Amino acid sequence: MRVVSLFSGIGAYERALKNVGIDVELVNYCEILKDKSRAYSILHNVSEEKNLWDVTKIDTQKLEDFDLLVYSTPCQSFSISGKMLGLEDLRGTLFYNALEVIKAKMPKYCVMENVANLAGKRFAKDFEAMRDALELLGYNNYWKCINAKDFIPQNRDRVYLVSIRKDIDDGCFLFPEGNDNRNWWDLVDLKDMRPLTNRQQRMVDYAMGINKEDSINLEGEIYFDNAVITLRQSGLRFQHNREYPTITAFYGKGGGNFTIIAKDGKVLGGITPRNCFKLMGFEFEDSELLTEKGFSNSSQYIMAGDSVCVPVLEKIFEELLVEKK
């Protein structure tokens, strides 16, 4: 299957396709950030000469035909953690640059992921306009909000949009139902932890009753078994769920933003990029390879946090493509 990937990041779609046995011929990928482009090239063993770099400058007349377009437009336009300007934001309008590629080449299938907020009340009209534009081009659209925790133990609620060209659509596509019930602590490497920052350690010491000098707000049930502890402006948040909290690019922005892991009454340390990659459905070896190639912890946190959960994509592609490959 011939594939073009836009806003490619580290290539979660491509990894999912490979994992379900789809024979992928990558026509081009498009990633504007140099570190992510290089990481993509390394992880998928392709030349950076295939990178189109800037989605706003793609010459569609020079683009080869392909069967599948995968794209995750920047989510900040619709994210609660962003400015939520929707399609008024320049980043939001990048969807229409992707649409120009679709219009020019009319691939059989298009698959998009974005934050669940895109399908919420505030951006319902934006999302409807996006689907309408695809329908006018000749696509049937199927969409659903899916939480990755049903496929891998991470709480990650996202909207997925599958567009199938009308002339080949049999109307039978259904989104997968996940039944994963694993615990995050069974998936991560509990021996692979990083030291806490001084600020994190001081706040954890307060929660443990060691630090008597500070007064810190504590949220959740304060105990240190199967706990994920998050440093917040207001203090520390303790969570004890089966699924890990959402992995975010914020982990890589400095200041001890990565989460803290506690097990069996002990604080083990901070989550590493290697474990973040695992919770996104990549392999430990992917992060290890990037580390070997000189990528920093910060860059890898951002890559993981900006990516898409591979196991969700695997199940979507199994439904969409496996019988059609």
C-alpha positions as CSV (number, residue, x, y, z in Angstrom):
1,M,0.0,0.0,0.0
2,R,1.4,3.4,-1.0
3,V,1.3,5.9,1.8
4,V,1.7,9.6,2.3
5,S,2.1,10.8,5.9
6,L,1.5,14.5,6.9
7,F,2.4,16.0,10.2
8,S,4.4,12.8,10.6
9,G,6.1,13.2,14.0
10,I,7.8,9.8,14.8
11,G,5.5,7.8,12.5
12,A,2.9,6.1,14.7
13,Y,0.6,5.4,11.8
14,E,3.5,3.8,9.9
15,R,4.5,1.7,12.8
16,A,0.9,0.5,13.3
17,L,0.6,-0.4,9.6
18,K,3.8,-2.5,9.9
19,N,2.6,-4.2,13.1
20,V,-0.6,-5.4,11.4
21,G,1.3,-6.8,8.4
22,I,0.5,-4.1,5.8
23,D,3.2,-3.9,3.1
24,V,3.9,-0.2,3.1
25,E,5.6,1.8,0.4
26,L,6.2,5.2,1.8
27,V,5.8,7.8,-1.0
28,N,6.5,10.8,1.2
29,Y,6.4,12.0,4.7
30,C,6.0,15.6,5.9
31,E,7.5,16.8,9.1
32,I,8.6,20.4,9.5
33,L,10.6,20.0,12.7
34,K,14.2,18.9,12.0
35,D,14.6,16.7,15.1
36,K,11.4,14.8,14.5
37,S,12.3,14.4,10.8
38,R,15.6,12.9,11.7
39,A,13.9,10.6,14.3
40,Y,11.3,9.5,11.8
41,S,14.1,8.7,9.3
42,I,16.0,6.6,11.9
43,L,13.0,4.8,13.3
44,H,11.5,3.9,9.9
45,N,14.8,3.5,8.0
46,V,14.0,5.9,5.3
47,S,15.9,8.8,3.7
48,E,15.0,12.4,4.8
49,E,14.9,13.1,1.1
50,K,11.3,11.7,1.3
51,N,10.4,14.5,3.6
52,L,8.2,17.3,2.1
53,W,9.0,19.4,5.2
54,D,6.4,22.2,4.9
55,V,2.7,21.1,4.3
56,T,1.9,24.7,3.1
57,K,4.5,24.4,0.3
58,I,3.7,20.9,-1.2
59,D,3.6,20.9,-5.0
60,T,0.8,18.5,-5.5
61,Q,1.5,18.3,-9.2
62,K,4.8,16.6,-8.4
63,L,3.4,14.3,-5.8
64,E,3.1,10.6,-6.9
65,D,-0.2,8.8,-6.6
66,F,-0.9,6.9,-3.3
67,D,-3.6,4.8,-1.6
68,L,-3.6,6.1,2.0
69,L,-3.1,9.5,3.6
70,V,-2.5,9.6,7.3
71,Y,-2.4,13.0,9.1
72,S,-2.7,14.5,12.6
73,T,-3.0,18.2,12.2
74,P,-1.5,20.2,15.2
75,C,-3.9,19.8,18.1
76,Q,-3.1,23.1,20.0
77,S,-5.9,24.9,18.1
78,F,-8.5,22.6,19.7
79,S,-6.7,21.5,22.9
80,I,-7.8,22.6,26.3
81,S,-4.1,23.2,27.0
82,G,-3.8,25.4,23.9
83,K,-5.5,28.7,23.0
84,M,-8.6,26.9,21.6
85,L,-9.0,29.2,18.6
86,G,-10.0,26.4,16.3
87,L,-9.8,27.0,12.6
88,E,-9.2,30.7,13.3
89,D,-5.7,29.6,14.4
90,L,-3.1,29.2,11.7
91,R,-2.3,25.7,12.9
92,G,-6.0,24.8,12.6
93,T,-6.0,25.9,8.9
94,L,-3.3,23.4,8.2
95,F,-6.2,20.9,7.8
96,Y,-7.0,22.7,4.6
97,N,-3.5,22.2,3.3
98,A,-3.9,18.5,3.9
99,L,-7.3,18.8,2.1
100,E,-5.5,20.2,-1.0
101,V,-3.3,17.1,-1.1
102,I,-6.4,14.9,-0.8
103,K,-8.2,16.9,-3.5
104,A,-5.2,16.6,-5.9
105,K,-4.5,12.9,-5.4
106,M,-7.9,11.4,-4.2
107,P,-6.4,8.5,-2.2
108,K,-8.7,5.6,-1.3
109,Y,-8.4,6.2,2.4
110,C,-7.6,9.0,4.8
111,V,-7.1,8.6,8.5
112,M,-6.8,11.5,11.0
113,E,-6.4,11.7,14.8
114,N,-6.9,14.8,16.9
115,V,-7.8,15.8,20.5
116,A,-11.3,14.8,21.5
117,N,-12.1,18.5,22.1
118,L,-12.4,18.8,18.3
119,A,-15.6,16.8,18.5
120,G,-16.9,18.6,21.5
121,K,-19.5,21.3,21.7
122,R,-17.1,24.3,21.3
123,F,-15.6,23.1,18.0
124,A,-18.6,21.1,16.6
125,K,-19.0,23.4,13.7
126,D,-15.3,23.4,12.9
127,F,-15.3,19.6,12.9
128,E,-18.5,19.5,10.8
129,A,-16.9,21.8,8.3
130,M,-13.9,19.6,8.0
131,R,-16.1,16.5,7.4
132,D,-18.3,18.4,4.9
133,A,-15.2,19.4,2.9
134,L,-14.1,15.8,2.7
135,E,-17.6,14.7,1.7
136,L,-17.7,17.3,-1.1
137,L,-14.5,15.8,-2.4
138,G,-16.2,12.4,-2.6
139,Y,-15.5,10.7,0.8
140,N,-17.7,9.0,3.3
141,N,-16.6,9.9,6.8
142,Y,-16.7,7.8,10.0
143,W,-15.6,9.2,13.3
144,K,-15.4,8.3,16.9
145,C,-13.9,9.4,20.2
146,I,-11.7,6.6,21.5
147,N,-9.8,6.4,24.8
148,A,-6.5,4.6,24.3
149,K,-6.9,3.0,27.8
150,D,-9.1,0.3,26.2
151,F,-6.1,-0.7,24.0
152,I,-3.1,0.2,26.1
153,P,-3.0,1.4,29.8
154,Q,-2.8,5.1,29.1
155,N,-5.7,7.6,29.6
156,R,-5.7,9.3,26.2
157,D,-9.0,10.4,24.8
158,R,-8.8,11.3,21.1
159,V,-11.1,11.6,18.1
160,Y,-10.4,9.5,15.0
161,L,-11.7,10.4,11.5
162,V,-11.7,7.7,8.8
163,S,-12.6,8.9,5.3
164,I,-13.2,6.3,2.6
165,R,-13.6,7.3,-1.1
166,K,-17.3,6.8,-2.0
167,D,-16.6,4.7,-5.1
168,I,-14.9,1.9,-3.0
169,D,-16.8,2.2,0.3
170,D,-19.0,-0.8,1.1
171,G,-20.4,1.0,4.2
172,C,-19.2,-1.8,6.5
173,F,-16.4,0.1,8.4
174,L,-16.8,-0.1,12.2
175,F,-14.5,1.4,14.8
176,P,-12.8,-1.2,17.0
177,E,-13.9,-1.9,20.6
178,G,-10.9,-2.3,22.9
179,N,-10.8,-4.7,25.9
180,D,-7.3,-4.1,27.3
181,N,-7.3,-4.5,31.1
182,R,-3.6,-4.4,31.8
183,N,-2.1,-2.2,34.4
184,W,0.5,0.5,33.6
185,W,2.9,-0.9,36.1
186,D,2.9,-4.2,34.2
187,L,3.9,-2.5,31.0
188,V,6.7,-0.1,32.0
189,D,10.2,-0.9,33.1
190,L,10.1,-0.1,36.8
191,K,13.9,-0.4,37.0
192,D,14.3,2.4,34.4
193,M,13.6,5.6,36.3
194,R,15.2,9.1,36.4
195,P,16.2,11.2,39.4
196,L,13.7,13.8,40.6
197,T,14.4,17.5,40.4
198,N,15.1,19.2,43.7
199,R,11.7,20.8,43.6
200,Q,10.0,17.5,43.0
201,Q,11.9,15.8,45.8
202,R,11.1,18.6,48.3
203,M,7.4,18.2,47.5
204,V,7.4,14.4,47.7
205,D,9.3,14.7,51.0
206,Y,6.4,16.9,52.2
207,A,3.9,14.3,51.2
208,M,5.9,11.7,53.0
209,G,6.1,13.8,56.2
210,I,9.8,14.3,55.9
211,N,9.7,18.0,54.9
212,K,8.2,20.0,57.7
213,E,9.1,23.4,56.4
214,D,6.8,23.8,53.3
215,S,3.1,23.9,53.0
216,I,2.0,22.1,49.8
217,N,-1.4,21.3,48.5
218,L,-1.9,17.6,48.0
219,E,-4.6,16.2,45.7
220,G,-5.9,12.6,45.7
221,E,-5.3,9.8,48.1
222,I,-1.8,10.2,49.5
223,Y,-0.2,6.8,49.5
224,F,2.8,5.4,47.5
225,D,1.6,2.2,45.9
226,N,0.9,2.1,42.2
227,A,0.9,5.9,42.2
228,V,1.5,8.4,39.5
229,I,2.4,11.7,41.1
230,T,2.2,14.9,39.0
231,L,3.8,18.2,39.9
232,R,1.2,21.0,39.5
233,Q,1.2,24.7,40.1
234,S,-1.1,24.0,43.1
235,G,1.0,21.2,44.5
236,L,1.1,17.4,43.9
237,R,-1.6,15.2,42.4
238,F,-1.7,11.5,43.3
239,Q,-3.5,9.1,40.9
240,H,-3.9,5.4,41.4
241,N,-5.7,4.2,38.3
242,R,-5.0,1.2,36.2
243,E,-4.2,3.5,33.3
244,Y,-1.4,6.0,33.2
245,P,-2.3,9.7,32.9
246,T,-2.0,11.2,29.4
247,I,1.6,11.4,28.2
248,T,2.2,15.0,27.1
249,A,4.9,17.0,25.4
250,F,4.9,19.1,28.5
251,Y,7.1,16.5,30.1
252,G,9.9,17.8,27.9
253,K,9.5,21.5,28.6
254,G,11.8,21.5,31.7
255,G,11.2,22.2,35.4
256,G,10.3,18.7,36.5
257,N,7.2,18.3,34.5
258,F,7.6,14.6,34.0
259,T,5.5,12.4,36.2
260,I,6.8,10.6,39.3
261,I,6.2,6.8,39.9
262,A,5.7,5.1,43.3
263,K,5.3,1.4,43.9
264,D,5.1,-0.7,47.0
265,G,5.4,2.2,49.3
266,K,8.5,3.7,47.6
267,V,9.1,6.5,45.2
268,L,11.0,4.9,42.3
269,G,11.8,8.1,40.4
270,G,10.5,9.9,37.3
271,I,9.2,8.3,34.2
272,T,11.8,8.1,31.4
273,P,11.3,8.8,27.7
274,R,11.9,5.1,27.2
275,N,8.8,4.2,29.3
276,C,6.8,7.0,27.6
277,F,7.5,5.4,24.2
278,K,6.3,2.1,25.6
279,L,3.0,3.6,26.9
280,M,2.5,5.1,23.4
281,G,2.8,1.6,21.9
282,F,6.3,2.0,20.5
283,E,9.1,-0.3,21.8
284,F,11.8,0.3,24.4
285,E,14.3,-0.2,21.6
286,D,12.9,2.8,19.7
287,S,13.8,5.2,22.5
288,E,17.1,3.4,23.1
289,L,18.0,3.9,19.4
290,L,17.2,7.6,19.5
291,T,19.3,8.0,22.7
292,E,22.1,6.2,20.9
293,K,21.8,8.7,18.0
294,G,22.1,11.7,20.4
295,F,18.5,12.7,21.0
296,S,17.9,14.3,24.4
297,N,15.4,13.3,27.0
298,S,13.5,16.5,26.4
299,S,13.2,15.9,22.7
300,Q,12.0,12.3,23.2
301,Y,9.4,13.3,25.8
302,I,8.0,15.8,23.3
303,M,8.0,13.2,20.5
304,A,6.1,10.7,22.6
305,G,3.7,13.3,23.9
306,D,2.9,14.6,20.4
307,S,2.4,11.1,18.9
308,V,-0.6,8.8,18.5
309,C,-1.2,5.6,20.4
310,V,0.0,2.8,18.1
311,P,-2.4,0.1,19.4
312,V,-5.5,2.1,18.6
313,L,-4.3,2.7,15.1
314,E,-3.5,-1.0,14.7
315,K,-7.1,-2.0,15.4
316,I,-8.4,0.7,13.1
317,F,-6.2,-0.4,10.3
318,E,-7.1,-4.1,10.9
319,E,-10.8,-3.2,10.3
320,L,-10.1,-0.8,7.4
321,L,-7.3,-2.5,5.5
322,V,-6.2,-6.0,6.5
323,E,-8.9,-7.7,4.4
324,K,-8.2,-5.3,1.6
325,K,-4.4,-5.4,1.4
